[in-house]
Amino acid sequence: MTLYERAKKTLPGGVNSPVRAFDPYPFFVECAQGSKLYDADGKKYVDYCMAYGALLLGHANKEILEAVKAQLPKGTLYGTPTELEIQFAEAISKASPCMEMMRLVSTGTEATMHAIRAARGYTNRKKIIKFDGCFHGSHDNVLVKAGSGATTFGAPNSLGVPQETTQNTLVLPYNDVDALESTFKAEGASLAAVIVEPVMANVGLILPKKGYLESLRKITSQYGTVLIFDEIISGFRLSLGGAQEYFGVKPDMATLGKVLGGGFPLAAFGGKKEIMQNISPVGKVYQAGTFSGNPVSAAAGMAILDYLSKNQSQIYPKLERCASELRKALADQASAHKLSVQVYSIASLYQIFFTAQDITDYACAKHSDPALFSVYFHELLKQGVFIPPSQYETCFVSAAHTEDDLKFTIEAFDRALFAASKTRNPP
């Protein structure tokens, strides 16, 4: 509480990102290791937030730390090209099917902003399509009916974003092919890009219906519209090649982040060479960044890509088994406590919705009960399990989670769901 009161004096809401805030106040982390967080009061938590998906190998991973320690004495920032940048880009290109050419940046917001700009420059068109509840960072063009913190705090359309800025952003429901087809029939000639989270993970976890991503690919190709997969979350989480590899659908462009940096600020946008060759200095689409491709982040990124490429046959099946085990436990326990819920998982992601309705898009997700989720969240926190504090986020398993962690977590699930059932049906 003392730290929170101090924080509120200099940080809006006492936090540096709104998704970190929850009532009555967030805990403050002292350190982390593997699958555990340790707060300033000495309490330990099994962590399923994992920095909102960034830490695929867990906290303070040895391989990543060793790579960063080796780089630090050589310098932290040069402002000039390095061979490491080339090696890293080559590794990304090898792993990610569509990334023929790319630019390294520092954040996911930068990546999606520049990807959209590149698509507009390439097509010489203005309009873009995004999907209701998909979150593509906090820049003006996509802060329209956005997920993540914008959904949690009830302000999908942020103050400070001029209406003129978003008039070229069309918003469609996710998983609705008919809406997509009718929009393209009316607007196809003016559509520069479709940007989508191939797996929605910023309004809880919403999976694409069978054939939906294939339909996106087919329709955008017909109209010469650039298809952008926002893989800031799904990249390297679903598989080494992300959603592109997992679903077998190759977009024109992709944005990568979170896992890519191994816990350091790092993202990338890229795709077909014919699109990316329009980026300055060879083209007229401007993009720049002082910290882009900085050697510390690149060293961390190289370490995690190298580790994943060598161990993917062991890591990804294990992560999927763990997430599936947690999903099944949640569904079974909720049923035992007579709670109507929907629980989803894919690869290393999972989430529960407190609703009887199947969740296929953002409109469905809004019918879930955030009050019950809050009881569930706070009871888990009390038990020493930390998940993202909002119904409209996703939980993540890491390679550092153990069988003992899962057993402990499943026992905590039972107590948390019991508490939620008693809130809904008081004695």
C-alpha positions as a Markdown table, in Angstrom:
| # | Residue | x | y | z |
|---|---|---|---|---|
| 1 | Met | 0.0 | 0.0 | 0.0 |
| 2 | Thr | 2.8 | 2.4 | 0.8 |
| 3 | Leu | 4.4 | 1.8 | -2.6 |
| 4 | Tyr | 1.1 | 2.3 | -4.3 |
| 5 | Glu | 0.5 | 5.6 | -2.5 |
| 6 | Arg | 4.0 | 6.8 | -3.6 |
| 7 | Ala | 3.4 | 5.6 | -7.1 |
| 8 | Lys | 0.1 | 7.5 | -7.5 |
| 9 | Lys | 1.9 | 10.8 | -6.8 |
| 10 | Thr | 4.1 | 10.5 | -9.9 |
| 11 | Leu | 2.4 | 7.8 | -12.2 |
| 12 | Pro | -1.2 | 8.1 | -13.5 |
| 13 | Gly | -3.1 | 5.5 | -11.5 |
| 14 | Gly | 0.1 | 4.4 | -9.9 |
| 15 | Val | 1.1 | 2.3 | -12.9 |
| 16 | Asn | 3.0 | 2.6 | -16.2 |
| 17 | Ser | 0.4 | 0.6 | -18.2 |
| 18 | Pro | -3.4 | 0.5 | -17.4 |
| 19 | Val | -3.6 | -3.3 | -17.6 |
| 20 | Arg | -1.4 | -3.5 | -14.4 |
| 21 | Ala | -4.0 | -1.8 | -12.3 |
| 22 | Phe | -6.6 | -3.6 | -10.2 |
| 23 | Asp | -8.6 | -3.0 | -7.0 |
| 24 | Pro | -7.7 | -2.2 | -4.3 |
| 25 | Tyr | -4.2 | -1.8 | -5.6 |
| 26 | Pro | -1.6 | -3.9 | -7.5 |
| 27 | Phe | 1.3 | -5.7 | -5.8 |
| 28 | Phe | 4.8 | -4.5 | -6.5 |
| 29 | Val | 7.3 | -7.1 | -7.7 |
| 30 | Glu | 10.8 | -7.3 | -6.1 |
| 31 | Cys | 12.2 | -10.1 | -8.3 |
| 32 | Ala | 11.3 | -13.1 | -10.4 |
| 33 | Gln | 12.7 | -16.5 | -11.3 |
| 34 | Gly | 11.4 | -19.2 | -13.5 |
| 35 | Ser | 7.7 | -19.5 | -13.0 |
| 36 | Lys | 7.6 | -17.4 | -9.9 |
| 37 | Leu | 7.1 | -13.7 | -8.9 |
| 38 | Tyr | 8.1 | -12.4 | -5.5 |
| 39 | Asp | 6.5 | -9.2 | -4.3 |
| 40 | Ala | 7.9 | -6.4 | -2.1 |
| 41 | Asp | 6.2 | -8.0 | 1.0 |
| 42 | Gly | 7.9 | -11.3 | 0.3 |
| 43 | Lys | 4.9 | -13.2 | -1.0 |
| 44 | Lys | 5.5 | -15.8 | -3.8 |
| 45 | Tyr | 3.2 | -16.2 | -6.8 |
| 46 | Val | 3.0 | -18.8 | -9.6 |
| 47 | Asp | 2.9 | -16.5 | -12.6 |
| 48 | Tyr | 0.5 | -17.1 | -15.6 |
| 49 | Cys | 0.7 | -13.5 | -16.8 |
| 50 | Met | 4.3 | -13.9 | -17.9 |
| 51 | Ala | 4.5 | -10.2 | -18.8 |
| 52 | Tyr | 1.4 | -10.6 | -20.9 |
| 53 | Gly | 2.9 | -13.5 | -22.9 |
| 54 | Ala | 6.4 | -12.2 | -23.5 |
| 55 | Leu | 8.2 | -14.7 | -21.3 |
| 56 | Leu | 7.9 | -18.0 | -23.1 |
| 57 | Leu | 10.9 | -19.5 | -21.2 |
| 58 | Gly | 10.0 | -17.9 | -17.9 |
| 59 | His | 11.7 | -15.2 | -15.8 |
| 60 | Ala | 15.4 | -14.7 | -15.7 |
| 61 | Asn | 16.1 | -17.5 | -18.2 |
| 62 | Lys | 19.8 | -18.6 | -18.1 |
| 63 | Glu | 20.4 | -18.6 | -21.8 |
| 64 | Ile | 19.0 | -15.2 | -22.4 |
| 65 | Leu | 20.8 | -13.7 | -19.4 |
| 66 | Glu | 24.1 | -15.1 | -20.5 |
| 67 | Ala | 23.7 | -13.6 | -24.0 |
| 68 | Val | 22.9 | -10.2 | -22.6 |
| 69 | Lys | 25.8 | -10.3 | -20.2 |
| 70 | Ala | 28.2 | -11.1 | -23.0 |
| 71 | Gln | 26.9 | -8.1 | -25.0 |
| 72 | Leu | 26.8 | -5.5 | -22.2 |
| 73 | Pro | 30.6 | -4.9 | -22.0 |
| 74 | Lys | 30.7 | -4.4 | -25.8 |
| 75 | Gly | 28.2 | -1.5 | -25.6 |
| 76 | Thr | 24.4 | -1.1 | -25.2 |
| 77 | Leu | 23.6 | 1.2 | -28.2 |
| 78 | Tyr | 25.7 | 2.2 | -31.2 |
| 79 | Gly | 23.3 | 4.1 | -33.6 |
| 80 | Thr | 25.0 | 2.2 | -36.4 |
| 81 | Pro | 24.4 | -1.1 | -38.2 |
| 82 | Thr | 25.7 | -4.4 | -36.7 |
| 83 | Glu | 26.3 | -7.9 | -38.0 |
| 84 | Leu | 24.1 | -9.1 | -35.1 |
| 85 | Glu | 21.1 | -7.3 | -36.6 |
| 86 | Ile | 21.7 | -9.2 | -39.9 |
| 87 | Gln | 22.0 | -12.5 | -38.1 |
| 88 | Phe | 18.8 | -11.8 | -36.1 |
| 89 | Ala | 16.8 | -10.8 | -39.2 |
| 90 | Glu | 18.0 | -14.0 | -41.0 |
| 91 | Ala | 16.8 | -16.1 | -38.0 |
| 92 | Ile | 13.4 | -14.4 | -37.9 |
| 93 | Ser | 13.0 | -14.9 | -41.7 |
| 94 | Lys | 13.9 | -18.6 | -41.4 |
| 95 | Ala | 11.3 | -19.1 | -38.6 |
| 96 | Ser | 8.4 | -16.9 | -39.8 |
| 97 | Pro | 7.0 | -17.9 | -43.2 |
| 98 | Cys | 6.0 | -14.4 | -44.6 |
| 99 | Met | 9.0 | -12.4 | -43.3 |
| 100 | Glu | 11.1 | -12.1 | -46.4 |
| 101 | Met | 12.3 | -8.6 | -45.3 |
| 102 | Met | 11.7 | -6.7 | -42.1 |
| 103 | Arg | 12.5 | -3.8 | -39.8 |
| 104 | Leu | 13.4 | -4.2 | -36.1 |
| 105 | Val | 11.6 | -1.8 | -33.7 |
| 106 | Ser | 11.2 | -1.5 | -30.0 |
| 107 | Thr | 7.5 | -2.1 | -29.3 |
| 108 | Gly | 4.5 | -3.8 | -30.7 |
| 109 | Thr | 2.7 | -0.5 | -31.1 |
| 110 | Glu | 5.5 | 0.7 | -33.4 |
| 111 | Ala | 5.4 | -2.5 | -35.4 |
| 112 | Thr | 1.7 | -2.4 | -36.2 |
| 113 | Met | 1.8 | 1.4 | -36.8 |
| 114 | His | 4.6 | 1.0 | -39.4 |
| 115 | Ala | 3.1 | -2.1 | -41.0 |
| 116 | Ile | -0.1 | -0.2 | -41.7 |
| 117 | Arg | 1.8 | 2.7 | -43.1 |
| 118 | Ala | 3.8 | 0.4 | -45.3 |
| 119 | Ala | 0.6 | -1.3 | -46.6 |
| 120 | Arg | -0.9 | 2.1 | -47.4 |
| 121 | Gly | 2.2 | 3.2 | -49.1 |
| 122 | Tyr | 2.4 | 0.0 | -51.2 |
| 123 | Thr | -1.2 | 0.0 | -52.3 |
| 124 | Asn | -1.7 | 3.8 | -52.4 |
| 125 | Arg | -5.0 | 3.3 | -50.6 |
| 126 | Lys | -6.3 | 4.8 | -47.3 |
| 127 | Lys | -8.8 | 2.5 | -45.6 |
| 128 | Ile | -8.0 | -0.4 | -43.4 |
| 129 | Ile | -10.1 | -3.1 | -41.7 |
| 130 | Lys | -9.6 | -4.1 | -38.1 |
| 131 | Phe | -11.8 | -6.4 | -36.0 |
| 132 | Asp | -13.9 | -5.5 | -33.0 |
| 133 | Gly | -11.9 | -6.2 | -29.8 |
| 134 | Cys | -8.6 | -6.8 | -31.5 |
| 135 | Phe | -5.8 | -4.8 | -29.9 |
| 136 | His | -3.0 | -3.6 | -32.2 |
| 137 | Gly | -1.2 | -1.1 | -29.9 |
| 138 | Ser | -2.0 | 2.3 | -28.7 |
| 139 | His | -1.6 | 4.4 | -31.9 |
| 140 | Asp | -4.5 | 6.4 | -33.2 |
| 141 | Asn | -5.4 | 4.4 | -36.3 |
| 142 | Val | -6.2 | 1.2 | -34.4 |
| 143 | Leu | -7.5 | 2.6 | -31.0 |
| 144 | Val | -11.0 | 2.0 | -32.2 |
| 145 | Lys | -13.1 | -0.7 | -30.5 |
| 146 | Ala | -9.8 | -2.1 | -29.2 |
| 147 | Gly | -9.2 | -4.9 | -26.7 |
| 148 | Ser | -6.8 | -5.2 | -23.8 |
| 149 | Gly | -6.9 | -2.3 | -21.3 |
| 150 | Ala | -9.2 | -0.2 | -23.5 |
| 151 | Thr | -11.9 | -2.9 | -23.1 |
| 152 | Thr | -11.3 | -3.4 | -19.4 |
| 153 | Phe | -11.6 | 0.2 | -18.6 |
| 154 | Gly | -14.6 | 0.8 | -20.8 |
| 155 | Ala | -13.0 | 3.3 | -23.3 |
| 156 | Pro | -12.5 | 1.5 | -26.6 |
| 157 | Asn | -12.4 | 4.9 | -28.3 |
| 158 | Ser | -9.8 | 7.0 | -26.5 |
| 159 | Leu | -10.0 | 10.7 | -25.8 |
| 160 | Gly | -7.4 | 12.5 | -27.7 |
| 161 | Val | -7.9 | 10.5 | -30.9 |
| 162 | Pro | -9.5 | 12.8 | -33.5 |
| 163 | Gln | -12.5 | 11.4 | -35.4 |
| 164 | Glu | -10.8 | 12.4 | -38.6 |
| 165 | Thr | -7.9 | 10.0 | -37.8 |
| 166 | Thr | -10.1 | 7.0 | -37.5 |
| 167 | Gln | -12.6 | 7.7 | -40.4 |
| 168 | Asn | -10.5 | 5.4 | -42.6 |
| 169 | Thr | -10.6 | 2.5 | -40.1 |
| 170 | Leu | -13.5 | 0.1 | -40.6 |
| 171 | Val | -14.4 | -2.3 | -37.8 |
| 172 | Leu | -15.9 | -5.7 | -38.4 |
| 173 | Pro | -16.9 | -8.6 | -36.1 |
| 174 | Tyr | -14.3 | -11.3 | -35.9 |
| 175 | Asn | -15.1 | -14.8 | -37.3 |
| 176 | Asp | -17.8 | -13.3 | -39.6 |
| 177 | Val | -17.0 | -14.1 | -43.2 |
| 178 | Asp | -20.3 | -12.7 | -44.5 |
| 179 | Ala | -19.5 | -9.2 | -43.0 |
| 180 | Leu | -16.1 | -9.4 | -44.5 |
| 181 | Glu | -17.3 | -10.3 | -48.0 |
| 182 | Ser | -20.0 | -7.6 | -48.0 |
| 183 | Thr | -17.5 | -4.9 | -46.9 |
| 184 | Phe | -15.1 | -5.9 | -49.6 |
| 185 | Lys | -17.8 | -5.7 | -52.2 |
| 186 | Ala | -18.6 | -2.1 | -51.1 |
| 187 | Glu | -15.1 | -0.9 | -50.2 |
| 188 | Gly | -12.6 | -3.3 | -51.8 |
| 189 | Ala | -10.9 | -0.8 | -54.2 |
| 190 | Ser | -10.1 | 1.5 | -51.3 |
| 191 | Leu | -8.9 | -1.0 | -48.7 |
| 192 | Ala | -5.1 | -0.9 | -48.1 |
| 193 | Ala | -4.9 | -3.5 | -45.4 |
| 194 | Val | -6.7 | -6.0 | -43.1 |
| 195 | Ile | -5.0 | -6.3 | -39.8 |
| 196 | Val | -6.0 | -9.1 | -37.5 |
| 197 | Glu | -4.9 | -11.1 | -34.5 |
| 198 | Pro | -5.1 | -14.6 | -36.0 |
| 199 | Val | -5.9 | -15.7 | -32.5 |
| 200 | Met | -7.7 | -13.0 | -30.4 |
| 201 | Ala | -5.9 | -12.7 | -27.1 |
| 202 | Asn | -6.8 | -9.2 | -25.9 |
| 203 | Val | -10.4 | -9.8 | -25.0 |
| 204 | Gly | -9.7 | -13.1 | -23.3 |
| 205 | Leu | -8.9 | -15.9 | -25.7 |
| 206 | Ile | -11.0 | -16.3 | -28.9 |
| 207 | Leu | -10.1 | -18.8 | -31.5 |
| 208 | Pro | -10.7 | -18.5 | -35.3 |
| 209 | Lys | -13.4 | -20.7 | -36.6 |
| 210 | Lys | -12.4 | -23.4 | -39.0 |
| 211 | Gly | -11.6 | -21.8 | -42.4 |
| 212 | Tyr | -11.9 | -18.2 | -41.2 |
| 213 | Leu | -8.2 | -17.3 | -41.7 |
| 214 | Glu | -8.2 | -19.0 | -45.0 |
| 215 | Ser | -11.2 | -16.8 | -46.0 |
| 216 | Leu | -9.3 | -13.7 | -45.0 |
| 217 | Arg | -6.4 | -14.8 | -47.2 |
| 218 | Lys | -8.6 | -15.5 | -50.2 |
| 219 | Ile | -10.6 | -12.3 | -50.1 |
| 220 | Thr | -7.7 | -10.0 | -49.5 |
| 221 | Ser | -5.8 | -11.6 | -52.4 |
| 222 | Gln | -8.7 | -11.1 | -54.7 |
| 223 | Tyr | -8.8 | -7.4 | -54.0 |
| 224 | Gly | -5.1 | -6.7 | -53.8 |
| 225 | Thr | -5.4 | -5.8 | -50.1 |
| 226 | Val | -2.5 | -6.4 | -47.8 |
| 227 | Leu | -3.2 | -9.0 | -45.1 |
| 228 | Ile | -1.4 | -8.3 | -41.9 |
| 229 | Phe | -1.2 | -10.9 | -39.1 |
| 230 | Asp | -0.6 | -9.2 | -35.8 |
| 231 | Glu | 1.5 | -11.9 | -34.2 |
| 232 | Ile | 2.8 | -9.8 | -31.3 |
| 233 | Ile | 1.2 | -12.4 | -29.0 |
| 234 | Ser | 0.9 | -15.5 | -31.2 |
| 235 | Gly | 4.3 | -15.2 | -32.7 |
| 236 | Phe | 6.6 | -18.0 | -31.3 |
| 237 | Arg | 3.8 | -18.9 | -28.8 |
| 238 | Leu | 1.7 | -21.1 | -31.1 |
| 239 | Ser | 4.8 | -22.6 | -32.8 |
| 240 | Leu | 8.2 | -21.4 | -33.9 |
| 241 | Gly | 6.5 | -20.0 | -37.0 |
| 242 | Gly | 3.6 | -18.6 | -35.0 |
| 243 | Ala | 0.0 | -18.7 | -36.3 |
| 244 | Gln | 1.2 | -18.7 | -39.9 |
| 245 | Glu | 2.8 | -22.1 | -39.3 |
| 246 | Tyr | 0.2 | -23.4 | -36.9 |
| 247 | Phe | -2.8 | -22.7 | -39.2 |
| 248 | Gly | -0.9 | -22.9 | -42.5 |
| 249 | Val | -2.0 | -19.5 | -43.7 |
| 250 | Lys | 0.6 | -17.1 | -45.0 |
| 251 | Pro | -0.2 | -13.4 | -44.8 |
| 252 | Asp | 1.5 | -10.6 | -46.8 |
| 253 | Met | 2.9 | -9.0 | -43.6 |
| 254 | Ala | 3.3 | -9.8 | -40.0 |
| 255 | Thr | 4.2 | -8.0 | -36.8 |
| 256 | Leu | 6.2 | -9.8 | -34.1 |
| 257 | Gly | 7.0 | -8.8 | -30.5 |
| 258 | Lys | 6.8 | -10.0 | -26.9 |
| 259 | Val | 8.4 | -13.5 | -27.1 |
| 260 | Leu | 10.7 | -12.2 | -29.8 |
| 261 | Gly | 12.6 | -10.0 | -27.3 |
| 262 | Gly | 13.1 | -12.6 | -24.6 |
| 263 | Gly | 12.0 | -10.0 | -22.0 |
| 264 | Phe | 13.7 | -7.0 | -23.6 |
| 265 | Pro | 12.0 | -4.2 | -25.7 |
| 266 | Leu | 12.0 | -5.6 | -29.2 |
| 267 | Ala | 9.5 | -6.0 | -32.0 |
| 268 | Ala | 9.5 | -6.4 | -35.8 |
| 269 | Phe | 7.3 | -5.8 | -38.8 |
| 270 | Gly | 7.9 | -7.2 | -42.2 |
| 271 | Gly | 6.7 | -9.4 | -45.0 |
| 272 | Lys | 7.0 | -9.6 | -48.8 |
| 273 | Lys | 10.0 | -7.9 | -50.3 |
| 274 | Glu | 7.9 | -6.0 | -52.8 |
| 275 | Ile | 6.1 | -4.3 | -49.9 |
| 276 | Met | 9.1 | -3.8 | -47.6 |
| 277 | Gln | 11.3 | -2.3 | -50.3 |
| 278 | Asn | 9.1 | 0.8 | -50.1 |
| 279 | Ile | 10.6 | 1.5 | -46.6 |
| 280 | Ser | 13.1 | 4.4 | -46.4 |
| 281 | Pro | 15.9 | 4.9 | -47.3 |
| 282 | Val | 15.2 | 2.8 | -50.5 |
| 283 | Gly | 11.5 | 3.8 | -50.7 |
| 284 | Lys | 9.3 | 6.7 | -49.7 |
| 285 | Val | 7.5 | 5.1 | -46.7 |
| 286 | Tyr | 9.3 | 6.7 | -43.7 |
| 287 | Gln | 10.2 | 4.7 | -40.6 |
| 288 | Ala | 13.0 | 5.3 | -38.1 |
| 289 | Gly | 14.0 | 4.6 | -34.4 |
| 290 | Thr | 17.0 | 5.4 | -32.3 |
| 291 | Phe | 16.7 | 2.1 | -30.4 |
| 292 | Ser | 15.6 | -0.1 | -33.3 |
| 293 | Gly | 17.7 | -3.2 | -33.4 |
| 294 | Asn | 19.8 | -2.2 | -30.4 |
| 295 | Pro | 22.4 | -4.9 | -29.6 |
| 296 | Val | 21.2 | -5.8 | -26.1 |
| 297 | Ser | 17.7 | -6.6 | -27.2 |
| 298 | Ala | 19.0 | -8.3 | -30.4 |
| 299 | Ala | 21.3 | -10.5 | -28.3 |
| 300 | Ala | 18.4 | -11.6 | -26.1 |
| 301 | Gly | 16.3 | -12.2 | -29.2 |
| 302 | Met | 19.0 | -14.3 | -30.9 |
| 303 | Ala | 19.3 | -16.4 | -27.7 |
| 304 | Ile | 15.6 | -17.2 | -27.5 |
| 305 | Leu | 15.2 | -17.9 | -31.2 |
| 306 | Asp | 18.3 | -20.2 | -31.1 |
| 307 | Tyr | 16.9 | -22.0 | -28.1 |
| 308 | Leu | 13.5 | -22.5 | -29.6 |
| 309 | Ser | 14.8 | -23.7 | -32.9 |
| 310 | Lys | 16.9 | -26.3 | -31.2 |
| 311 | Asn | 14.3 | -27.4 | -28.7 |
| 312 | Gln | 10.9 | -26.8 | -30.5 |
| 313 | Ser | 10.0 | -30.5 | -30.7 |
| 314 | Gln | 10.2 | -30.7 | -26.8 |
| 315 | Ile | 9.0 | -27.3 | -25.8 |
| 316 | Tyr | 5.8 | -26.8 | -27.8 |
| 317 | Pro | 4.2 | -30.1 | -27.1 |
| 318 | Lys | 4.9 | -29.7 | -23.4 |
| 319 | Leu | 3.4 | -26.2 | -23.3 |
| 320 | Glu | 0.3 | -27.4 | -25.1 |
| 321 | Arg | -0.2 | -30.3 | -22.7 |
| 322 | Cys | 0.1 | -27.9 | -19.7 |
| 323 | Ala | -2.4 | -25.4 | -21.1 |
| 324 | Ser | -4.8 | -28.2 | -22.0 |
| 325 | Glu | -4.5 | -29.7 | -18.5 |
| 326 | Leu | -5.3 | -26.3 | -16.9 |
| 327 | Arg | -8.2 | -25.8 | -19.3 |
| 328 | Lys | -9.7 | -29.2 | -18.5 |
| 329 | Ala | -9.3 | -28.7 | -14.8 |
| 330 | Leu | -11.1 | -25.3 | -14.9 |
| 331 | Ala | -13.9 | -26.8 | -17.0 |
| 332 | Asp | -14.4 | -29.8 | -14.7 |
| 333 | Gln | -14.2 | -27.8 | -11.5 |
| 334 | Ala | -16.6 | -25.1 | -12.7 |
| 335 | Ser | -19.1 | -27.8 | -13.6 |
| 336 | Ala | -18.7 | -29.3 | -10.1 |
| 337 | His | -19.4 | -25.9 | -8.6 |
| 338 | Lys | -22.4 | -25.4 | -11.0 |
| 339 | Leu | -20.8 | -22.4 | -12.7 |
| 340 | Ser | -21.6 | -21.7 | -16.3 |
| 341 | Val | -18.3 | -21.0 | -18.0 |
| 342 | Gln | -16.4 | -21.3 | -21.3 |
| 343 | Val | -12.8 | -22.3 | -21.2 |
| 344 | Tyr | -10.5 | -22.2 | -24.2 |
| 345 | Ser | -6.8 | -23.1 | -24.8 |
| 346 | Ile | -4.5 | -23.2 | -27.7 |
| 347 | Ala | -0.8 | -24.0 | -27.6 |
| 348 | Ser | 0.5 | -22.2 | -24.4 |
| 349 | Leu | -2.6 | -19.9 | -24.0 |
| 350 | Tyr | -5.8 | -20.4 | -22.0 |
| 351 | Gln | -8.6 | -18.4 | -20.5 |
| 352 | Ile | -12.0 | -18.8 | -18.7 |
| 353 | Phe | -15.1 | -16.8 | -19.4 |
| 354 | Phe | -18.0 | -16.7 | -16.9 |
| 355 | Thr | -20.9 | -17.2 | -19.3 |
| 356 | Ala | -23.0 | -20.0 | -20.7 |
| 357 | Gln | -22.6 | -18.6 | -24.2 |
| 358 | Asp | -19.9 | -19.9 | -26.6 |
| 359 | Ile | -17.4 | -17.1 | -27.3 |
| 360 | Thr | -16.7 | -16.5 | -31.0 |
| 361 | Asp | -16.2 | -12.7 | -31.1 |
| 362 | Tyr | -16.0 | -9.6 | -28.9 |
| 363 | Ala | -19.8 | -9.2 | -28.7 |
| 364 | Cys | -20.0 | -12.6 | -27.1 |
| 365 | Ala | -17.1 | -11.9 | -24.8 |
| 366 | Lys | -19.0 | -8.8 | -23.4 |
| 367 | His | -21.7 | -11.1 | -22.1 |
| 368 | Ser | -19.3 | -12.8 | -19.6 |
| 369 | Asp | -19.5 | -11.8 | -16.0 |
| 370 | Pro | -16.6 | -9.5 | -14.9 |
| 371 | Ala | -17.7 | -9.5 | -11.3 |
| 372 | Leu | -17.4 | -13.3 | -11.0 |
| 373 | Phe | -14.0 | -13.1 | -12.8 |
| 374 | Ser | -12.9 | -10.5 | -10.2 |
| 375 | Val | -13.8 | -12.9 | -7.4 |
| 376 | Tyr | -11.9 | -15.7 | -9.1 |
| 377 | Phe | -8.9 | -13.5 | -9.7 |
| 378 | His | -8.6 | -12.2 | -6.2 |
| 379 | Glu | -9.1 | -15.6 | -4.7 |
| 380 | Leu | -6.3 | -17.0 | -6.9 |
| 381 | Leu | -4.1 | -14.1 | -5.8 |
| 382 | Lys | -4.8 | -14.9 | -2.2 |
| 383 | Gln | -3.8 | -18.5 | -2.9 |
| 384 | Gly | -0.5 | -17.4 | -4.6 |
| 385 | Val | -1.5 | -17.7 | -8.2 |
| 386 | Phe | -1.2 | -14.6 | -10.4 |
| 387 | Ile | -3.1 | -14.3 | -13.7 |
| 388 | Pro | -3.8 | -11.1 | -15.7 |
| 389 | Pro | -6.3 | -9.2 | -13.6 |
| 390 | Ser | -8.9 | -8.6 | -16.3 |
| 391 | Gln | -11.4 | -11.0 | -17.9 |
| 392 | Tyr | -10.3 | -9.4 | -21.2 |
| 393 | Glu | -6.8 | -10.8 | -21.2 |
| 394 | Thr | -5.2 | -14.2 | -21.6 |
| 395 | Cys | -3.2 | -16.5 | -19.4 |
| 396 | Phe | 0.1 | -18.0 | -20.5 |
| 397 | Val | 2.1 | -21.1 | -19.6 |
| 398 | Ser | 5.9 | -20.9 | -19.8 |
| 399 | Ala | 8.5 | -23.6 | -20.3 |
| 400 | Ala | 9.5 | -22.9 | -16.7 |
| 401 | His | 6.2 | -24.1 | -15.2 |
| 402 | Thr | 6.6 | -27.5 | -13.5 |
| 403 | Glu | 4.2 | -30.3 | -12.7 |
| 404 | Asp | 4.2 | -29.1 | -9.1 |
| 405 | Asp | 3.2 | -25.6 | -10.3 |
| 406 | Leu | 0.2 | -27.1 | -12.2 |
| 407 | Lys | -0.9 | -29.2 | -9.2 |
| 408 | Phe | -0.7 | -26.2 | -6.9 |
| 409 | Thr | -2.6 | -24.1 | -9.5 |
| 410 | Ile | -5.4 | -26.6 | -10.1 |
| 411 | Glu | -6.0 | -26.8 | -6.3 |
| 412 | Ala | -6.1 | -23.0 | -6.2 |
| 413 | Phe | -8.6 | -23.0 | -9.2 |
| 414 | Asp | -10.9 | -25.2 | -7.1 |
| 415 | Arg | -10.9 | -22.8 | -4.2 |
| 416 | Ala | -11.3 | -19.8 | -6.5 |
| 417 | Leu | -14.2 | -21.3 | -8.4 |
| 418 | Phe | -15.9 | -22.3 | -5.1 |
| 419 | Ala | -15.6 | -18.6 | -4.0 |
| 420 | Ala | -17.1 | -17.5 | -7.2 |
| 421 | Ser | -20.0 | -19.9 | -6.9 |
| 422 | Lys | -20.8 | -18.7 | -3.4 |
| 423 | Thr | -20.8 | -15.1 | -4.6 |
| 424 | Arg | -23.3 | -15.9 | -7.3 |
| 425 | Asn | -25.4 | -18.1 | -5.0 |
| 426 | Pro | -25.0 | -16.8 | -1.5 |
| 427 | Pro | -26.2 | -19.2 | 1.2 |
